[in-house]
Structures are given as structure tokens and as C-alpha cells.
Amino acid sequence: MSGERWASFDCYGTLIDWETGIRSVLGRLWPTLDPEALMVSYQEIEPTIQAGRSIPYREVMARSLAAIAERHGASLRPADEGALAESLPSWPVFPEVPGALSRLKEAGWSLAILSNTDPDLLAASIEAIGVRPDLTITAAEAGSYKPAHGHWKRFFERTGADRARYVHVAASLFHDIAPAAELGFSAVWINRKAEHSDLPRAAELPDLSELPATLDAVIPRG
């Protein structure tokens, strides 16, 4: 459609509070260990397991837990290997997200979610958000995990979107903002942690509260 505007989103960290969800599981599994050290380990280990692979995200999370247990000299019962995947549907939605996405849809934006997860797990998170996107692309469908470019390749194959009227919205510099810069797309960085970066972006926000007005400024209505 001429003039159609597309906004795509990362899900976990941008729309869903994945750190709270993961910290809860790690704390339950290993209550005597330093929770911050466990979280740092997860953030370091998960990308190495994802790199160059297209295994299901459930397996990524299970392997990550096993690697954390090994790193910290902790035990992991076989029954707990799937703890992260089992908990994912209950991970909390950032409070401003449903309203912001609803306002974008009302303003005529087409919305997509490009996520490093499995289709059924993403579906559960979308149910929690309560606003249905026009398109979803998971790692299973892309054949790779971000920061690889497979999600965006599949997005443009499926939508035929005008790259000049497309913007990607995400919190992760590594998984999203850096590849957007590599591919030459507009990006809005949701900088929830007040971090610093020299990566190019069209805008930077602390959360999604002002995103509708920001996107209208980045890509005006046709």
C-alpha cells in the first residue's frame, strides 16, 4: 500500500520485561548464589549458544541454564532444564507498552514483532500484551538469531515494505540497534537503563510512552 508505515519491535527487553522473568527463575533455582552474577552469566552465555545456530529457543534456554550451572559450580536437576521456557508466558509486560502499541495502530501504523524465540512462546507474550501485531517473525522462521540479518530478510520478503517508511524499535544494542545500522534502517533505541552508545539511531527514548509521537516525527504520515 502506498504510504504504508511499518514499525517492527524486538519483544523481550523492549515489550516484555525479560530480565525480571529470568532473574526470578535463576533466583528460584540457585537461591544461595549472587543473583547479579547469575544474570551477567546468562547475558554472556545465551548469545554464544545462539550464534550460527537455528535450534529452538527452548533448547537455547536449557543449554544456557546448564552452562550457568557449570560456570558457578551449581547443580541443575533434569526436571528444571525447561524452567525458563515454562516461565516465559508469565514474564511481565512493561506497563506503558499496551497503550503505546494501541495508539500506533489507531494512527495507522502496521506493526511487526521480530523475536529471538519460538512461535508458541511469542504467541503467549502477545496474548499478555493484548495488542496483536500485523506480522510476527521468530528465530524459527528466520532460520537464525539476531544479530544475524535473517529476521529482516524475511520481514521484507513477506511485507514488501518501503525501507524509507520503516523503523525498528528495540532495547538491545547488540541484537537490534547494531544490525539496523549495518542494514541502513531507521531505528529507535528504547534505552531503559540509561546506557551510552555511539551507534546511529533516529531517536532514543527511556520507554515506549512517547513512541507514537516520536515515530510520527521519524516517518511522517504520508
C-alpha positions, -999 to 999 in steps of 0.1 A, spaced: 0 0 0 14 34 -10 24 54 21 21 25 45 43 29 75 58 -2 92 73 -3 127 89 -35 139 98 -44 175 120 -67 194 99 -83 221 120 -93 251 136 -63 268 115 -39 246 79 -50 252 83 -77 278 104 -74 310 126 -104 303 152 -96 330 126 -97 357 113 -130 344 148 -146 341 160 -133 374 130 -149 391 138 -183 377 176 -181 384 169 -170 419 145 -199 424 170 -224 410 200 -211 429 188 -190 459 223 -190 476 242 -176 446 247 -140 437 216 -130 415 236 -103 397 264 -127 388 239 -153 376 222 -127 353 255 -115 339 264 -151 331 231 -156 313 236 -124 292 271 -136 283 262 -173 276 229 -170 257 244 -152 226 272 -177 223 247 -206 222 226 -188 196 254 -178 173 254 -196 140 225 -219 150 188 -222 144 180 -246 172 147 -239 191 148 -212 217 137 -237 243 169 -255 237 189 -223 238 175 -215 273 180 -251 285 216 -251 273 221 -216 289 209 -229 323 233 -259 320 262 -236 312 254 -213 341 253 -242 365 287 -254 352 302 -219 354 291 -214 390 296 -250 402 259 -254 409 236 -283 403 207 -284 378 181 -311 381 168 -326 348 133 -315 358 145 -279 359 162 -278 325 130 -263 309 123 -238 337 129 -207 317 106 -218 288 79 -228 313 81 -194 329 83 -172 298 45 -168 293 43 -152 328 71 -127 322 57 -92 328 47 -67 301 63 -32 306 33 -11 318 33 15 290 35 -10 262 -2 -19 255 -12 18 254 16 28 231 10 -1 206 -27 6 206 -21 43 198 2 33 169 -24 10 154 -50 38 158 -26 61 139 -25 36 110 9 20 116 15 -16 106 32 -34 134 56 -64 134 75 -83 161 109 -98 152 119 -120 180 146 -145 190 121 -170 203 98 -199 194 63 -192 178 42 -205 206 62 -187 233 59 -154 214 22 -160 210 18 -163 248 36 -130 252 14 -113 226 -16 -126 245 -2 -109 276 4 -76 258 -32 -76 245 -24 -59 212 -20 -81 181 7 -72 156 1 -75 118 31 -98 115 54 -119 136 88 -134 127 106 -157 151 140 -172 150 124 -205 138 110 -186 108 141 -165 102 165 -195 104 188 -176 126 190 -155 158 196 -118 158 220 -100 154 221 -121 122 200 -105 95 176 -133 88 146 -116 106 148 -85 84 153 -105 52 122 -125 60 103 -93 70 109 -76 37 101 -108 17 68 -110 35 57 -74 35 74 -57 5 77 -27 29 92 6 17 125 8 35 121 46 36 89 42 56 101 15 80 116 18 115 128 -8 140 122 -3 177 144 -21 203 162 -21 236 192 -43 227 222 -26 211 238 -60 203 208 -78 189 189 -49 172 204 -14 170 238 -26 157 223 -47 128 198 -19 120 228 3 115 246 -23 94 215 -26 72 208 11 69 174 11 86 159 38 109 159 26 145 146 39 178 166 28 208 145 21 239 172 29 265 156 17 297 189 15 316 203 50 307 232 34 288 256 52 264 262 43 228 277 58 196 255 36 173 234 57 150 197 58 157 168 80 146 157 86 182 163 74 217 136 70 244 136 57 280 105 37 273 76 35 249 54 62 264 63 88 238 69 64 210 38 72 189 48 109 186 84 100 181 76 76 152 54 102 136 83 126 137 107 100 122 83 89 95 55 115 90 21 103 78 20 101 40 
